[in-house]
Structures are given as C-alpha cells and as structure tokens.
Amino acid sequence: MASMTLEALVTQLRAAYGAELLAVVLYGSSAGGEAHTGHSDQNVLVLVQELRAAAVAAAGAALRAWQQAGHAPLLTLTGAEWRSSVDVFAMEHADILERHRVLWAAEGMDVAAGIAVSRADIRQQLEYEAMAILLRLRTAMLSSSDDAAKRVHVLAASAGQVLVIFRTLARLTGDSAAMDNEALVRAVSARAGIEAAPFVAVVLHRRGDEKITAARAADVLMAYHAGLEQLVAYLDALPSAQ
C-alpha cells in the first residue's frame, strides 16, 4: 500500500485548489494524540471557497492517493456549507472543534469562528447516529456467519464511529470527554449503565495492546452489540434539555 504524508496531502490540495482552498484540518484520534497502527485515524477536513470544475480532477487524484494509503475519505465542504450545516451535522462539528489541528489555513481563516453547536441539535443527531451504527453493526454481524476474522474486522471498523458517539454523549451530559479512549469508554459506560468490557476490548485491540482472538471474537461481538442496544435505549430516554 502506497504511503502519503499529511504534508504531501496539503501540498497536493494547495496545488489543486489554489486560491479556493480555505483550510486543511486534521481531526479525530490523531489530532487528540491517540493514533493506532493499522487503523485509519488520519481524518481530514478540507474547506474550500467553492468547487470549480478545473480543480476537481486534480483534487480527486489527491483524494484517491490518500485513500489508497489507507486513510478515510477527505471530508470536503465549502466554507458556506461548514457554517450552515452546524445544525444537521452538530456531532461532527462538536467533535472536530474539540479535537483538531490546523494543517494549513488561508490568511485570516479561523475554522472555529462563528460556529456555535446547539445541545438540542446534538441530542437529536446523537440518537439517530447511534441507531444507524447499531443497525449497520447488526447487519455486518449477521452476515459474518462463523468467520472469526470478519467479526474482528467488523468490531475494529465500527470503533471510530462508536467513539464519536461516546465523546458526544459525554459532552451532552456535562462530563469531560477524556482524550484517552479507554478512559472515555469506561466513564461513558458507567454513566449510561452499560457494560464497558466489550468496548474496552475493541479499544485495546485497535491499540495493539491486547488483540481479540478468534476464540473470543463471537462473544465480544455479541456483547458489543448488546451494549449498543442498551446505549440506544439510554439515549431514547435521555431528556432533550439535559
């Protein structure tokens, strides 16, 4: 798999978009100091003034090279979309603003300026996203049959989205969202009254501290699924004004 550094990505994006490029921002685990070998934590937000036809081909080449290096797709928004979508993408805005590192920005560009995330918007999106993750996981679990390797992959692949849910819930309930993912999982699980063990197991697996073996895969996946069911039920009962 070809490698591609953040510096190379920024260079290619600046060449592709020219004066239309507003900012390139790293967010997620890498920005928070917790990256994991073998899993994509290099999440990047790209803000542009507008998408012009002349830039699409060059920017697309950079995006493909980035994904071929094993990273998540670039999140590309216009500046106007970044500001106007704060209500419908409240979780993403809150998560990016809490843990981000500006890799490059045009003069005078402040990613956080004028962005105010509503707790009511976060609460509404949080339950929707948690339910969507549960259903995707359930589908993947049912289709994994007796394939232990596939079950482990399903767990690891879902973890990034689940951790965003946990961080968002911590903020929503007035708790400090721990930067360390294991501490975050334990704190939020205690708050929601769910079993932390399967979520901790996936965090440790992603870190490489303690791999989920084939013999454990089915039990961990079932417990993880049950925990997500409990989390969705907790969110459903959570008052909007809390």
CYANA upper distance limits for C-alpha pairs under 8 A (distance plus 0.5 A):
  1 MET  CA     68 GLN  CA      7.23
  1 MET  CA     69 ALA  CA      6.34
  1 MET  CA     70 GLY  CA      7.96
  2 ALA  CA     65 ALA  CA      8.41
  2 ALA  CA     68 GLN  CA      7.06
  2 ALA  CA     69 ALA  CA      5.61
  3 SER  CA     69 ALA  CA      5.42
  4 MET  CA      8 ALA  CA      6.88
  4 MET  CA      9 LEU  CA      7.45
  4 MET  CA     65 ALA  CA      7.77
  4 MET  CA     66 TRP  CA      6.76
  4 MET  CA     69 ALA  CA      6.47
  5 THR  CA      9 LEU  CA      6.78
  6 LEU  CA     10 VAL  CA      6.70
  7 GLU  CA     11 THR  CA      6.75
  8 ALA  CA     12 GLN  CA      6.72
  9 LEU  CA     13 LEU  CA      6.62
  9 LEU  CA     62 ALA  CA      7.23
  9 LEU  CA     66 TRP  CA      7.75
 10 VAL  CA     14 ARG  CA      6.57
 10 VAL  CA     24 VAL  CA      7.45
 10 VAL  CA    103 LEU  CA      7.93
 10 VAL  CA    104 TRP  CA      7.71
 11 THR  CA     15 ALA  CA      6.77
 12 GLN  CA     16 ALA  CA      6.56
 12 GLN  CA     59 ALA  CA      8.00
 12 GLN  CA     62 ALA  CA      6.67
 13 LEU  CA     17 TYR  CA      6.47
 13 LEU  CA     18 GLY  CA      8.36
 13 LEU  CA     21 LEU  CA      8.13
 13 LEU  CA     59 ALA  CA      6.63
 13 LEU  CA     62 ALA  CA      7.33
 14 ARG  CA     18 GLY  CA      5.76
 14 ARG  CA     19 ALA  CA      8.44
 14 ARG  CA     21 LEU  CA      7.01
 16 ALA  CA     55 ALA  CA      5.88
 16 ALA  CA     56 VAL  CA      8.24
 16 ALA  CA     58 ALA  CA      5.58
 16 ALA  CA     59 ALA  CA      5.75
 17 TYR  CA     21 LEU  CA      5.83
 17 TYR  CA     48 VAL  CA      8.19
 17 TYR  CA     55 ALA  CA      6.02
 17 TYR  CA     59 ALA  CA      7.57
 20 GLU  CA     48 VAL  CA      5.93
 20 GLU  CA     49 GLN  CA      5.46
 20 GLU  CA     50 GLU  CA      6.96
 20 GLU  CA     51 LEU  CA      8.40
 21 LEU  CA     46 VAL  CA      8.40
 21 LEU  CA     47 LEU  CA      6.88
 21 LEU  CA     48 VAL  CA      4.96
 21 LEU  CA     49 GLN  CA      6.79
 21 LEU  CA    106 ALA  CA      7.70
 22 LEU  CA     46 VAL  CA      8.23
 22 LEU  CA     47 LEU  CA      5.75
 22 LEU  CA     48 VAL  CA      5.44
 22 LEU  CA     49 GLN  CA      6.85
 22 LEU  CA     79 GLY  CA      7.95
 22 LEU  CA    105 ALA  CA      6.20
 22 LEU  CA    106 ALA  CA      5.66
 22 LEU  CA    109 MET  CA      7.20
 23 ALA  CA     45 LEU  CA      8.44
 23 ALA  CA     46 VAL  CA      6.42
 23 ALA  CA     47 LEU  CA      5.62
 23 ALA  CA     48 VAL  CA      7.51
 23 ALA  CA    102 VAL  CA      7.85
 23 ALA  CA    103 LEU  CA      8.09
 23 ALA  CA    104 TRP  CA      5.98
 23 ALA  CA    105 ALA  CA      4.59
 23 ALA  CA    106 ALA  CA      6.70
 23 ALA  CA    109 MET  CA      7.79
 23 ALA  CA    111 VAL  CA      8.15
 24 VAL  CA     44 VAL  CA      7.37
 24 VAL  CA     45 LEU  CA      6.31
 24 VAL  CA     46 VAL  CA      5.20
 24 VAL  CA     47 LEU  CA      6.96
 24 VAL  CA    102 VAL  CA      6.73
 24 VAL  CA    103 LEU  CA      5.96
 24 VAL  CA    104 TRP  CA      5.69
 24 VAL  CA    105 ALA  CA      6.88
 25 VAL  CA     44 VAL  CA      6.01
 25 VAL  CA     45 LEU  CA      5.50
 25 VAL  CA     46 VAL  CA      6.94
 25 VAL  CA    100 HIS  CA      7.08
 25 VAL  CA    101 ARG  CA      6.22
 25 VAL  CA    102 VAL  CA      4.95
 25 VAL  CA    103 LEU  CA      5.86
 25 VAL  CA    104 TRP  CA      7.50
 26 LEU  CA     30 SER  CA      8.01
 26 LEU  CA     31 ALA  CA      6.45
 26 LEU  CA     42 GLN  CA      7.28
 26 LEU  CA     43 ASN  CA      6.32
 26 LEU  CA     44 VAL  CA      5.09
 26 LEU  CA     45 LEU  CA      6.90
 26 LEU  CA    100 HIS  CA      6.00
 26 LEU  CA    101 ARG  CA      5.62
 26 LEU  CA    102 VAL  CA      6.74
 26 LEU  CA    103 LEU  CA      7.09
 27 TYR  CA     31 ALA  CA      5.52
 27 TYR  CA     32 GLY  CA      8.06
 27 TYR  CA     42 GLN  CA      7.76
 27 TYR  CA     43 ASN  CA      5.96
 27 TYR  CA     44 VAL  CA      6.53
 27 TYR  CA     45 LEU  CA      7.81
 27 TYR  CA     96 ILE  CA      6.08
 27 TYR  CA     99 ARG  CA      6.22
 27 TYR  CA    100 HIS  CA      4.73
 27 TYR  CA    101 ARG  CA      6.90
 28 GLY  CA     32 GLY  CA      6.82
 28 GLY  CA     41 ASP  CA      6.98
 28 GLY  CA     42 GLN  CA      7.76
 28 GLY  CA     43 ASN  CA      6.58
 28 GLY  CA     95 ASP  CA      7.97
 28 GLY  CA     96 ILE  CA      7.41
 28 GLY  CA     99 ARG  CA      6.57
 28 GLY  CA    100 HIS  CA      7.30
 29 SER  CA     33 GLY  CA      6.65
 29 SER  CA     34 GLU  CA      5.38
 29 SER  CA     35 ALA  CA      5.96
 29 SER  CA     41 ASP  CA      6.07
 29 SER  CA     42 GLN  CA      8.09
 29 SER  CA     99 ARG  CA      8.36
 30 SER  CA     34 GLU  CA      5.87
 30 SER  CA     35 ALA  CA      5.28
 30 SER  CA     41 ASP  CA      6.14
 30 SER  CA     42 GLN  CA      6.51
 30 SER  CA     43 ASN  CA      8.35
 31 ALA  CA     99 ARG  CA      6.30
 31 ALA  CA    100 HIS  CA      5.64
 31 ALA  CA    101 ARG  CA      6.24
 32 GLY  CA     99 ARG  CA      6.01
 32 GLY  CA    100 HIS  CA      7.61
 32 GLY  CA    179 MET  CA      6.85
 33 GLY  CA    179 MET  CA      8.35
 34 GLU  CA    179 MET  CA      8.25
 34 GLU  CA    180 ASP  CA      7.54
 34 GLU  CA    181 ASN  CA      8.39
 35 ALA  CA     41 ASP  CA      6.38
 35 ALA  CA    207 ARG  CA      8.44
 36 HIS  CA     40 SER  CA      8.02
 36 HIS  CA     41 ASP  CA      7.45
 36 HIS  CA    206 ARG  CA      6.62
 36 HIS  CA    207 ARG  CA      5.76
 36 HIS  CA    208 GLY  CA      8.20
 37 THR  CA    206 ARG  CA      8.17
 37 THR  CA    207 ARG  CA      7.61
 37 THR  CA    208 GLY  CA      8.23
 38 GLY  CA    206 ARG  CA      8.24
 39 HIS  CA     70 GLY  CA      8.49
 39 HIS  CA    206 ARG  CA      7.55
 40 SER  CA     70 GLY  CA      6.92
 40 SER  CA     71 HIS  CA      5.49
 40 SER  CA     72 ALA  CA      6.72
 41 ASP  CA     71 HIS  CA      7.76
 41 ASP  CA     72 ALA  CA      8.18
 42 GLN  CA     71 HIS  CA      6.60
 42 GLN  CA     72 ALA  CA      7.43
 43 ASN  CA     71 HIS  CA      7.79
 43 ASN  CA     72 ALA  CA      6.54
 43 ASN  CA     73 PRO  CA      8.15
 43 ASN  CA     74 LEU  CA      7.44
 43 ASN  CA     75 LEU  CA      8.42
 44 VAL  CA     73 PRO  CA      8.43
 44 VAL  CA     74 LEU  CA      5.92
 44 VAL  CA     75 LEU  CA      6.69
 45 LEU  CA     74 LEU  CA      6.62
 45 LEU  CA     75 LEU  CA      5.24
 45 LEU  CA     76 THR  CA      6.47
 45 LEU  CA     77 LEU  CA      8.22
 46 VAL  CA     74 LEU  CA      7.33
 46 VAL  CA     75 LEU  CA      6.45
 46 VAL  CA     76 THR  CA      5.14
 46 VAL  CA     77 LEU  CA      6.83
 47 LEU  CA     76 THR  CA      6.43
 47 LEU  CA     77 LEU  CA      5.62
 47 LEU  CA     78 THR  CA      5.82
 47 LEU  CA     79 GLY  CA      6.19
 47 LEU  CA     82 TRP  CA      8.09
 48 VAL  CA     76 THR  CA      8.04
 48 VAL  CA     77 LEU  CA      6.90
 48 VAL  CA     78 THR  CA      5.20
 48 VAL  CA     79 GLY  CA      6.37
 49 GLN  CA     78 THR  CA      5.87
 49 GLN  CA     79 GLY  CA      6.14
 49 GLN  CA     80 ALA  CA      8.26
 50 GLU  CA     78 THR  CA      6.01
 50 GLU  CA     79 GLY  CA      8.22
 51 LEU  CA     55 ALA  CA      7.55
 51 LEU  CA     56 VAL  CA      7.56
 51 LEU  CA     78 THR  CA      7.96
 52 ARG  CA     56 VAL  CA      7.08
 53 ALA  CA     57 ALA  CA      8.19
 54 ALA  CA     58 ALA  CA      8.47
 55 ALA  CA     59 ALA  CA      6.45
 56 VAL  CA     60 GLY  CA      6.29
 57 ALA  CA     61 ALA  CA      6.83
 58 ALA  CA     62 ALA  CA      7.09
 59 ALA  CA     63 LEU  CA      6.75
 60 GLY  CA     64 ARG  CA      6.64
 61 ALA  CA     65 ALA  CA      6.71
 62 ALA  CA     66 TRP  CA      6.65
 63 LEU  CA     67 GLN  CA      6.77
 63 LEU  CA     73 PRO  CA      7.40
 63 LEU  CA     74 LEU  CA      7.05
 64 ARG  CA     68 GLN  CA      6.51
 65 ALA  CA     69 ALA  CA      6.79
 66 TRP  CA     70 GLY  CA      7.49
 66 TRP  CA     71 HIS  CA      6.51
 66 TRP  CA     72 ALA  CA      8.40
 66 TRP  CA     73 PRO  CA      7.99
 67 GLN  CA     71 HIS  CA      5.34
 67 GLN  CA     72 ALA  CA      6.58
 67 GLN  CA     73 PRO  CA      6.48
 77 LEU  CA     81 GLU  CA      6.34
 77 LEU  CA     82 TRP  CA      6.51
 78 THR  CA     82 TRP  CA      6.73
 79 GLY  CA     83 ARG  CA      6.96
 80 ALA  CA     84 SER  CA      6.57
 81 GLU  CA     85 SER  CA      6.16
 82 TRP  CA     86 VAL  CA      7.43
 83 ARG  CA    114 GLY  CA      8.06
 83 ARG  CA    115 ILE  CA      6.98
 85 SER  CA     89 PHE  CA      6.24
 85 SER  CA     90 ALA  CA      8.13
 86 VAL  CA     90 ALA  CA      5.51
 86 VAL  CA     93 HIS  CA      6.70
 86 VAL  CA    115 ILE  CA      7.71
 86 VAL  CA    116 ALA  CA      8.03
 86 VAL  CA    117 VAL  CA      6.83
 87 ASP  CA    117 VAL  CA      7.61
 87 ASP  CA    118 SER  CA      7.61
 87 ASP  CA    121 ASP  CA      6.22
 87 ASP  CA    122 ILE  CA      8.49
 88 VAL  CA    121 ASP  CA      7.55
 88 VAL  CA    125 GLN  CA      7.83
 89 PHE  CA     93 HIS  CA      6.78
 89 PHE  CA    125 GLN  CA      7.97
 90 ALA  CA     94 ALA  CA      6.58
 90 ALA  CA    117 VAL  CA      6.47
 90 ALA  CA    118 SER  CA      7.68
 90 ALA  CA    121 ASP  CA      6.44
 90 ALA  CA    122 ILE  CA      5.68
 90 ALA  CA    125 GLN  CA      7.58
 91 MET  CA     95 ASP  CA      6.53
 91 MET  CA    122 ILE  CA      6.07
 91 MET  CA    125 GLN  CA      7.41
 91 MET  CA    126 LEU  CA      7.47
 91 MET  CA    164 VAL  CA      8.44
 91 MET  CA    168 THR  CA      7.02
 92 GLU  CA     96 ILE  CA      6.48
 93 HIS  CA     97 LEU  CA      6.48
 93 HIS  CA    117 VAL  CA      7.66
 94 ALA  CA     98 GLU  CA      6.63
 94 ALA  CA    117 VAL  CA      6.98
 94 ALA  CA    168 THR  CA      8.14
 95 ASP  CA     99 ARG  CA      6.75
 95 ASP  CA    164 VAL  CA      7.61
 95 ASP  CA    167 ARG  CA      8.13
 95 ASP  CA    168 THR  CA      7.66
 96 ILE  CA    100 HIS  CA      6.08
 97 LEU  CA    112 ALA  CA      7.13
105 ALA  CA    109 MET  CA      6.45
105 ALA  CA    110 ASP  CA      8.30
117 VAL  CA    121 ASP  CA      7.97
117 VAL  CA    122 ILE  CA      8.03
118 SER  CA    122 ILE  CA      6.85
119 ARG  CA    123 ARG  CA      6.59
119 ARG  CA    172 LEU  CA      7.24
119 ARG  CA    241 ALA  CA      8.47
120 ALA  CA    124 GLN  CA      6.80
120 ALA  CA    240 SER  CA      6.66
120 ALA  CA    241 ALA  CA      7.59
121 ASP  CA    125 GLN  CA      6.71
122 ILE  CA    126 LEU  CA      6.29
122 ILE  CA    168 THR  CA      8.18
122 ILE  CA    172 LEU  CA      8.01
123 ARG  CA    127 GLU  CA      7.16
123 ARG  CA    172 LEU  CA      7.70
123 ARG  CA    240 SER  CA      6.73
124 GLN  CA    128 TYR  CA      7.17
124 GLN  CA    240 SER  CA      8.31
125 GLN  CA    129 GLU  CA      6.51
126 LEU  CA    130 ALA  CA      6.57
126 LEU  CA    165 ILE  CA      7.21
126 LEU  CA    168 THR  CA      7.89
126 LEU  CA    169 LEU  CA      8.11
126 LEU  CA    235 LEU  CA      8.29
127 GLU  CA    131 MET  CA      6.67
127 GLU  CA    232 VAL  CA      7.05
127 GLU  CA    235 LEU  CA      6.27
127 GLU  CA    236 ASP  CA      7.14
128 TYR  CA    132 ALA  CA      6.72
129 GLU  CA    133 ILE  CA      6.64
129 GLU  CA    165 ILE  CA      8.22
130 ALA  CA    134 LEU  CA      6.70
130 ALA  CA    162 VAL  CA      8.19
130 ALA  CA    165 ILE  CA      7.23
130 ALA  CA    228 LEU  CA      8.15
130 ALA  CA    231 LEU  CA      8.25
130 ALA  CA    232 VAL  CA      6.62
131 MET  CA    135 LEU  CA      6.75
131 MET  CA    232 VAL  CA      6.63
132 ALA  CA    136 ARG  CA      6.70
133 ILE  CA    137 LEU  CA      6.52
133 ILE  CA    158 SER  CA      8.18
133 ILE  CA    161 GLN  CA      8.05
133 ILE  CA    162 VAL  CA      8.00
134 LEU  CA    138 ARG  CA      6.54
134 LEU  CA    225 HIS  CA      7.59
134 LEU  CA    228 LEU  CA      6.58
134 LEU  CA    229 GLU  CA      7.44
135 LEU  CA    139 THR  CA      6.67
136 ARG  CA    140 ALA  CA      6.74
137 LEU  CA    141 MET  CA      6.42
137 LEU  CA    154 VAL  CA      7.74
137 LEU  CA    158 SER  CA      7.83
137 LEU  CA    225 HIS  CA      7.78
138 ARG  CA    142 LEU  CA      6.60
138 ARG  CA    225 HIS  CA      7.63
139 THR  CA    143 SER  CA      6.73
140 ALA  CA    144 SER  CA      6.53
140 ALA  CA    154 VAL  CA      7.18
141 MET  CA    145 SER  CA      7.82
141 MET  CA    151 ARG  CA      7.28
141 MET  CA    154 VAL  CA      7.86
141 MET  CA    221 LEU  CA      8.02
144 SER  CA    148 ALA  CA      8.34
144 SER  CA    150 LYS  CA      6.43
144 SER  CA    151 ARG  CA      6.52
147 ASP  CA    151 ARG  CA      6.87
148 ALA  CA    152 VAL  CA      6.81
148 ALA  CA    214 ALA  CA      5.62
148 ALA  CA    215 ALA  CA      8.16
148 ALA  CA    217 ALA  CA      6.31
148 ALA  CA    218 ALA  CA      7.43
149 ALA  CA    153 HIS  CA      6.75
149 ALA  CA    214 ALA  CA      7.15
149 ALA  CA    217 ALA  CA      8.39
150 LYS  CA    154 VAL  CA      6.63
151 ARG  CA    155 LEU  CA      6.88
151 ARG  CA    217 ALA  CA      6.62
151 ARG  CA    218 ALA  CA      7.41
151 ARG  CA    221 LEU  CA      7.38
152 VAL  CA    156 ALA  CA      6.76
152 VAL  CA    212 ILE  CA      7.38
152 VAL  CA    214 ALA  CA      8.26
152 VAL  CA    217 ALA  CA      6.39
152 VAL  CA    221 LEU  CA      8.31
153 HIS  CA    157 ALA  CA      6.38
154 VAL  CA    158 SER  CA      6.74
155 LEU  CA    159 ALA  CA      6.88
155 LEU  CA    202 VAL  CA      7.10
155 LEU  CA    221 LEU  CA      7.20
156 ALA  CA    160 GLY  CA      8.46
156 ALA  CA    202 VAL  CA      6.82
156 ALA  CA    205 HIS  CA      8.11
156 ALA  CA    206 ARG  CA      7.03
158 SER  CA    162 VAL  CA      6.81
159 ALA  CA    163 LEU  CA      6.53
159 ALA  CA    202 VAL  CA      7.52
159 ALA  CA    203 VAL  CA      7.95
160 GLY  CA    164 VAL  CA      6.98
161 GLN  CA    165 ILE  CA      7.00
162 VAL  CA    166 PHE  CA      6.82
163 LEU  CA    167 ARG  CA      6.60
163 LEU  CA    181 ASN  CA      7.90
163 LEU  CA    185 VAL  CA      8.14
164 VAL  CA    168 THR  CA      6.56
165 ILE  CA    169 LEU  CA      6.60
166 PHE  CA    170 ALA  CA      6.70
166 PHE  CA    184 LEU  CA      7.65
166 PHE  CA    185 VAL  CA      7.32
166 PHE  CA    188 VAL  CA      6.79
167 ARG  CA    171 ARG  CA      6.92
167 ARG  CA    177 ALA  CA      5.86
167 ARG  CA    178 ALA  CA      8.24
167 ARG  CA    184 LEU  CA      7.61
168 THR  CA    172 LEU  CA      6.60
168 THR  CA    177 ALA  CA      8.33
169 LEU  CA    173 THR  CA      6.63
169 LEU  CA    188 VAL  CA      7.86
170 ALA  CA    174 GLY  CA      6.83
170 ALA  CA    175 ASP  CA      5.43
170 ALA  CA    176 SER  CA      6.76
170 ALA  CA    177 ALA  CA      5.87
170 ALA  CA    188 VAL  CA      6.77
171 ARG  CA    175 ASP  CA      6.04
171 ARG  CA    176 SER  CA      6.85
171 ARG  CA    177 ALA  CA      6.72
172 LEU  CA    242 GLN  CA      7.91
173 THR  CA    242 GLN  CA      7.08
177 ALA  CA    184 LEU  CA      6.76
178 ALA  CA    183 ALA  CA      6.68
178 ALA  CA    184 LEU  CA      5.42
179 MET  CA    183 ALA  CA      8.31
179 MET  CA    184 LEU  CA      7.50
180 ASP  CA    184 LEU  CA      6.67
181 ASN  CA    185 VAL  CA      6.61
181 ASN  CA    203 VAL  CA      7.30
182 GLU  CA    186 ARG  CA      6.77
182 GLU  CA    200 VAL  CA      6.37
182 GLU  CA    203 VAL  CA      6.81
182 GLU  CA    204 LEU  CA      8.17
183 ALA  CA    187 ALA  CA      6.63
184 LEU  CA    188 VAL  CA      6.62
185 VAL  CA    189 SER  CA      6.37
185 VAL  CA    196 ALA  CA      7.00
185 VAL  CA    199 PHE  CA      7.14
185 VAL  CA    200 VAL  CA      7.06
186 ARG  CA    190 ALA  CA      6.69
186 ARG  CA    196 ALA  CA      6.15
186 ARG  CA    200 VAL  CA      7.92
187 ALA  CA    191 ARG  CA      6.81
188 VAL  CA    192 ALA  CA      6.62
189 SER  CA    193 GLY  CA      6.27
189 SER  CA    194 ILE  CA      5.50
189 SER  CA    195 GLU  CA      6.76
189 SER  CA    196 ALA  CA      5.87
190 ALA  CA    194 ILE  CA      6.94
190 ALA  CA    195 GLU  CA      8.27
190 ALA  CA    196 ALA  CA      8.02
192 ALA  CA    231 LEU  CA      7.22
192 ALA  CA    234 TYR  CA      6.83
194 ILE  CA    227 GLY  CA      6.43
194 ILE  CA    230 GLN  CA      6.90
194 ILE  CA    231 LEU  CA      7.48
195 GLU  CA    227 GLY  CA      6.76
196 ALA  CA    200 VAL  CA      6.55
196 ALA  CA    227 GLY  CA      8.39
197 ALA  CA    201 ALA  CA      6.56
198 PRO  CA    202 VAL  CA      6.94
198 PRO  CA    220 VAL  CA      6.01
198 PRO  CA    221 LEU  CA      8.01
198 PRO  CA    223 ALA  CA      6.40
198 PRO  CA    224 TYR  CA      5.60
198 PRO  CA    227 GLY  CA      8.35
199 PHE  CA    203 VAL  CA      6.86
199 PHE  CA    224 TYR  CA      6.83
200 VAL  CA    204 LEU  CA      6.64
201 ALA  CA    205 HIS  CA      6.60
201 ALA  CA    210 GLU  CA      8.07
201 ALA  CA    212 ILE  CA      7.66
201 ALA  CA    220 VAL  CA      8.15
202 VAL  CA    206 ARG  CA      6.68
202 VAL  CA    212 ILE  CA      8.01
203 VAL  CA    207 ARG  CA      6.76
204 LEU  CA    208 GLY  CA      6.63
204 LEU  CA    209 ASP  CA      5.68
204 LEU  CA    210 GLU  CA      5.89
204 LEU  CA    211 LYS  CA      7.49
205 HIS  CA    209 ASP  CA      6.65
205 HIS  CA    210 GLU  CA      5.73
205 HIS  CA    211 LYS  CA      4.95
205 HIS  CA    212 ILE  CA      6.48
206 ARG  CA    211 LYS  CA      8.25
212 ILE  CA    216 ARG  CA      6.72
212 ILE  CA    217 ALA  CA      6.70
213 THR  CA    217 ALA  CA      6.60
214 ALA  CA    218 ALA  CA      8.36
216 ARG  CA    220 VAL  CA      6.57
217 ALA  CA    221 LEU  CA      6.55
218 ALA  CA    222 MET  CA      6.69
219 ASP  CA    223 ALA  CA      6.68
220 VAL  CA    224 TYR  CA      6.43
221 LEU  CA    225 HIS  CA      6.55
222 MET  CA    226 ALA  CA      6.69
223 ALA  CA    227 GLY  CA      6.60
224 TYR  CA    228 LEU  CA      6.83
225 HIS  CA    229 GLU  CA      6.82
226 ALA  CA    230 GLN  CA      6.83
227 GLY  CA    231 LEU  CA      6.62
228 LEU  CA    232 VAL  CA      6.66
229 GLU  CA    233 ALA  CA      6.87
230 GLN  CA    234 TYR  CA      6.66
231 LEU  CA    235 LEU  CA      6.71
232 VAL  CA    236 ASP  CA      6.63
233 ALA  CA    237 ALA  CA      6.97
234 TYR  CA    238 LEU  CA      6.73
238 LEU  CA    242 GLN  CA      7.73
